[in-house]
Amino acid sequence: MVDSEQTPSKPANAAPIERLTQSILSIHGIGVQRAKLLEKLGLHTAADLLFFFPRSYEDFTELHQITELQHEQVANVVGVVEDIDPAITGRGKHILSVLVKQDNQFLNAIWFNQSFMAKKFQIGQRVLLRGKTKLASGRFQMSHPKTIWLDPDQNIENEKQLSPIYRLTEGINQRQMRELISRTIDRCAGLIQEAFPEDLRKQVEVCEIETAIRQIHAPKNHEQMESARSRLVYQELFILQLALAIRRHRIRTTNVSPQLELTPKIRARIIGRLPFTLTETQKKAFQEIAADMGQNFPMNRLLHGEVGSGKTVVAVCAMLLAVAHGNQATLMAPTEILAQQHYQTLKKLLENSRVRMALWTGSLKPAERKKISKQISTGEVDLVIGTQAVVASKIDFHQLGLVVIDEQHKFGVRQRALLKQSGHDPHYLVMTATPIPRTISMTLFGDLDVSILQRTSGVGQKVNTYLGLEKNRDQWWDFFGKKLKEGRQGFIVAPLVNADDDSELSSAERMFETLANGPLSEFRLDVLHGKQSTEEKDIAMQNFVSGKTQAIVATGVVEVGINVPNATLMTIESAERFGLSQLHQLRGRVSRGTHPAFVCAFATTNDPESNQRLTAFADNDNGFELAEIDLQIRGPGNLFSTQQSGFPPLMIADLIRDADILKAAQHDARHLIEQDPDLEGNDYQRLRQLVFARYGKALQLSDVG
């Protein structure tokens, strides 16, 4: 169906390959108005339409007998129209009932307020109906079933298909979208360039790209759909992993780093410095880090372990390895208060050593800044503990060998360049306590090598976690206050800053007022949130750390950046607003001390998904398991948005369903880049184009190092 408005003239002499990138106005049936609607879906060219994949399918491949139907079953029934009964209720509403006969069995198809449907049916006509069955008055019926009108001699086998369902916008229905994509396939599918060389395509056992495009939009059966999907999923993940592999390879080959070998003598000195024995996972992680630091190219490793796993100790070992070779190391924390805590921890750990330390934060006075800067540049300081002010200040290190980044995922090329000196790049170790599903890690951090730490047994307290009921709220605050009187401290976490953001949700400021004038009125409270100035936040956190404040009402900013062993209580308001990994990290704030810890999570909604997540939170204290559960429930888009990652969204791949394909794609991509680091071979030019077009900017492939 062509738009009613005047359709612009289409270029008739465009080169065949150029048709893919022409405006969708070049496609028959798309005028100016319809083009504007399609643009809302991100569809601007013929290629966009070809790669606009169905989100699901209506399955017409299996036909059902009325005698075998069950209540609440989605079924496909072929029959003959026996009766057509349009009616009007006493309230003026239209009801259309179509009685369909199949081998002396009957089924009612019913439409409400769609009187025009009566004209579409004729007595004796064959129809194929698809819908959910309902048993009423001894007969099955379907409400608003999908309908295919069949010719008397039409072969039903031709209608047994998977019908695609697309994401839509107002003004375009499924039938129209299917027709537009079908026309585009007929016109342009043969113009798509094959990205895979023939030997690669056969090696990974996928179909040709044209076949995949045709069959993903119009599969005749499940086998065709799965074959097409496998090809498209693999290609999408393979291109992503190629981009990550290129970045990884370039960093390794274009940048030079000091070789810091872990000799038996140095290892004995480092291990002898520790007041405890490393766990097996800590030993393994340190060995992996040391092996990287012994190479002449920069280490790029993610140290991944939840609260209590002992990441800091492993990082200290790595920093001492750098110092043992006469190099400097720096550890950058996400907040000034955590940098101070790291500094105090390391100062105590290394108090009888010859390791010289300095604390560098944005609040340093000019005189202190000048003095410490000089000490760092002359090599009088071995370890620099601070925030990202270390980078922002452009410190002139004497000989920087290792950079440790704590919970900083936005440390990119520009930051690296500022730390690169005399043609040498330091080694990089990124630490995170955020439990990340394996597939997400392979996607977001695929250019990094990963070391995983399991939580250390006996470190910290098991946190007693409860789901709070509104009727028990007063009881919880009584318990909370009792523990504060015993000398403990507590957090109250709200998802918003003030009530204006969302009247239905608890807010930090409103909660502070309620508690300060209510159940916690006899205690010293403070408030902490992201809209405060840096100075205000630092004062609030420092007062809490020192014990001047007994409880702090905060937003999720306390997820990282504050470590108070005496804090053993936490109330989480509107808990359904937080992801499982975030809830688990919040819980980790009260597991640091020797006293029993307690968390109570209150929800403002009662939907099944929220209940499922919060129940998992209460029943499970393994962060990695919770991360996988969260991924299954909410999907990767909610866990790690494209805005957070900087990556374009995946078009067809599912990081849960396609985990095995992702693993294979990473293996294959790394192997290919080892053979052809820049995809310069003639067979790989199309792949190279796709990689750089999609991920060149996000991964800064033109400016690595």
Rosetta blueprint (number, residue, H / E / L):
1 M L
2 V L
3 D L
4 S L
5 E L
6 Q L
7 T L
8 P L
9 S L
10 K L
11 P L
12 A L
13 N L
14 A L
15 A L
16 P H
17 I H
18 E H
19 R H
20 L H
21 T L
22 Q L
23 S E
24 I H
25 L H
26 S H
27 I L
28 H L
29 G L
30 I L
31 G L
32 V H
33 Q H
34 R H
35 A H
36 K H
37 L H
38 L H
39 E H
40 K L
41 L L
42 G L
43 L L
44 H L
45 T E
46 A H
47 A H
48 D H
49 L H
50 L H
51 F L
52 F L
53 F L
54 P L
55 R L
56 S E
57 Y E
58 E E
59 D E
60 F L
61 T L
62 E L
63 L L
64 H L
65 Q L
66 I H
67 T H
68 E H
69 L L
70 Q L
71 H L
72 E L
73 Q L
74 V E
75 A E
76 N E
77 V E
78 V E
79 G E
80 V E
81 V E
82 E E
83 D E
84 I E
85 D E
86 P E
87 A E
88 I E
89 T L
90 G L
91 R L
92 G L
93 K L
94 H E
95 I E
96 L E
97 S E
98 V E
99 L E
100 V E
101 K E
102 Q E
103 D L
104 N L
105 Q E
106 F E
107 L E
108 N E
109 A E
110 I E
111 W E
112 F E
113 N L
114 Q L
115 S H
116 F H
117 M H
118 A H
119 K H
120 K H
121 F L
122 Q L
123 I L
124 G L
125 Q L
126 R E
127 V E
128 L E
129 L E
130 R E
131 G E
132 K E
133 T E
134 K E
135 L E
136 A E
137 S L
138 G L
139 R E
140 F E
141 Q E
142 M E
143 S E
144 H L
145 P L
146 K E
147 T E
148 I E
149 W E
150 L E
151 D L
152 P L
153 D L
154 Q L
155 N L
156 I H
157 E H
158 N H
159 E H
160 K L
161 Q L
162 L E
163 S E
164 P E
165 I E
166 Y L
167 R L
168 L L
169 T L
170 E L
171 G L
172 I L
173 N L
174 Q H
175 R H
176 Q H
177 M H
178 R H
179 E H
180 L H
181 I H
182 S H
183 R H
184 T H
185 I H
186 D H
187 R H
188 C H
189 A H
190 G H
191 L H
192 I L
193 Q L
194 E L
195 A L
196 F L
197 P L
198 E H
199 D H
200 L H
201 R H
202 K H
203 Q H
204 V H
205 E L
206 V L
207 C L
208 E L
209 I H
210 E H
211 T H
212 A H
213 I H
214 R H
215 Q H
216 I H
217 H H
218 A L
219 P L
220 K L
221 N L
222 H H
223 E H
224 Q H
225 M H
226 E H
227 S H
228 A H
229 R H
230 S H
231 R H
232 L H
233 V H
234 Y H
235 Q H
236 E H
237 L H
238 F H
239 I H
240 L H
241 Q H
242 L H
243 A H
244 L H
245 A H
246 I H
247 R H
248 R H
249 H H
250 R H
251 I H
252 R H
253 T H
254 T H
255 N L
256 V E
257 S L
258 P L
259 Q L
260 L L
261 E L
262 L L
263 T L
264 P H
265 K H
266 I H
267 R H
268 A H
269 R H
270 I H
271 I H
272 G H
273 R H
274 L L
275 P L
276 F L
277 T L
278 L L
279 T L
280 E H
281 T H
282 Q H
283 K H
284 K H
285 A H
286 F H
287 Q H
288 E H
289 I H
290 A H
291 A H
292 D H
293 M H
294 G L
295 Q L
296 N L
297 F L
298 P L
299 M L
300 N E
301 R E
302 L E
303 L E
304 H E
305 G E
306 E L
307 V L
308 G L
309 S L
310 G L
311 K H
312 T H
313 V H
314 V H
315 A H
316 V H
317 C H
318 A H
319 M H
320 L H
321 L H
322 A H
323 V H
324 A H
325 H L
326 G L
327 N L
328 Q E
329 A E
330 T E
331 L E
332 M E
333 A L
334 P L
335 T L
336 E H
337 I H
338 L H
339 A H
340 Q H
341 Q H
342 H H
343 Y H
344 Q H
345 T H
346 L H
347 K H
348 K H
349 L H
350 L L
351 E L
352 N L
353 S L
354 R L
355 V L
356 R L
357 M E
358 A E
359 L E
360 W E
361 T L
362 G L
363 S L
364 L L
365 K L
366 P H
367 A H
368 E H
369 R H
370 K H
371 K H
372 I H
373 S H
374 K H
375 Q H
376 I H
377 S H
378 T L
379 G L
380 E L
381 V L
382 D L
383 L E
384 V E
385 I E
386 G E
387 T L
388 Q L
389 A H
390 V H
391 V H
392 A H
393 S L
394 K L
395 I L
396 D L
397 F L
398 H L
399 Q L
400 L E
401 G E
402 L E
403 V E
404 V E
405 I E
406 D E
407 E L
408 Q L
409 H L
410 K L
411 F L
412 G L
413 V H
414 R H
415 Q H
416 R H
417 A H
418 L H
419 L H
420 K L
421 Q E
422 S L
423 G L
424 H E
425 D L
426 P L
427 H E
428 Y E
429 L E
430 V E
431 M E
432 T E
433 A L
434 T L
435 P L
436 I L
437 P L
438 R H
439 T H
440 I H
441 S H
442 M H
443 T H
444 L H
445 F L
446 G L
447 D L
448 L L
449 D E
450 V E
451 S E
452 I E
453 L E
454 Q L
455 R L
456 T L
457 S L
458 G L
459 V L
460 G L
461 Q L
462 K L
463 V E
464 N E
465 T E
466 Y E
467 L E
468 G E
469 L L
470 E H
471 K H
472 N H
473 R H
474 D H
475 Q H
476 W H
477 W H
478 D H
479 F H
480 F H
481 G H
482 K H
483 K H
484 L H
485 K H
486 E L
487 G L
488 R L
489 Q E
490 G E
491 F E
492 I E
493 V E
494 A L
495 P L
496 L E
497 V L
498 N L
499 A L
500 D L
501 D L
502 D L
503 S L
504 E L
505 L L
506 S L
507 S E
508 A H
509 E H
510 R H
511 M H
512 F H
513 E H
514 T H
515 L H
516 A H
517 N L
518 G L
519 P L
520 L L
521 S L
522 E L
523 F L
524 R L
525 L E
526 D E
527 V E
528 L E
529 H L
530 G L
531 K L
532 Q L
533 S L
534 T H
535 E H
536 E H
537 K H
538 D H
539 I H
540 A H
541 M H
542 Q H
543 N H
544 F H
545 V H
546 S H
547 G L
548 K L
549 T L
550 Q L
551 A E
552 I E
553 V E
554 A E
555 T L
556 G H
557 V H
558 V H
559 E H
560 V L
561 G L
562 I L
563 N L
564 V L
565 P L
566 N L
567 A E
568 T E
569 L E
570 M E
571 T E
572 I E
573 E L
574 S L
575 A H
576 E H
577 R H
578 F L
579 G L
580 L H
581 S H
582 Q H
583 L H
584 H H
585 Q H
586 L H
587 R H
588 G H
589 R L
590 V L
591 S L
592 R L
593 G L
594 T L
595 H L
596 P L
597 A E
598 F E
599 V E
600 C E
601 A E
602 F E
603 A L
604 T L
605 T L
606 N L
607 D L
608 P H
609 E H
610 S H
611 N H
612 Q H
613 R H
614 L H
615 T H
616 A H
617 F H
618 A H
619 D H
620 N L
621 D L
622 N L
623 G H
624 F H
625 E H
626 L H
627 A H
628 E H
629 I H
630 D H
631 L H
632 Q H
633 I H
634 R H
635 G L
636 P H
637 G H
638 N H
639 L H
640 F L
641 S L
642 T H
643 Q H
644 Q H
645 S H
646 G L
647 F L
648 P L
649 P L
650 L L
651 M L
652 I L
653 A L
654 D L
655 L L
656 I L
657 R L
658 D L
659 A H
660 D H
661 I H
662 L H
663 K H
664 A H
665 A H
666 Q H
667 H H
668 D H
669 A H
670 R H
671 H H
672 L H
673 I H
674 E H
675 Q H
676 D L
677 P L
678 D L
679 L L
680 E L
681 G L
682 N H
683 D H
684 Y H
685 Q H
686 R H
687 L H
688 R H
689 Q H
690 L H
691 V H
692 F H
693 A H
694 R H
695 Y H
696 G L
697 K L
698 A L
699 L L
700 Q L
701 L H
702 S H
703 D H
704 V L
705 G L
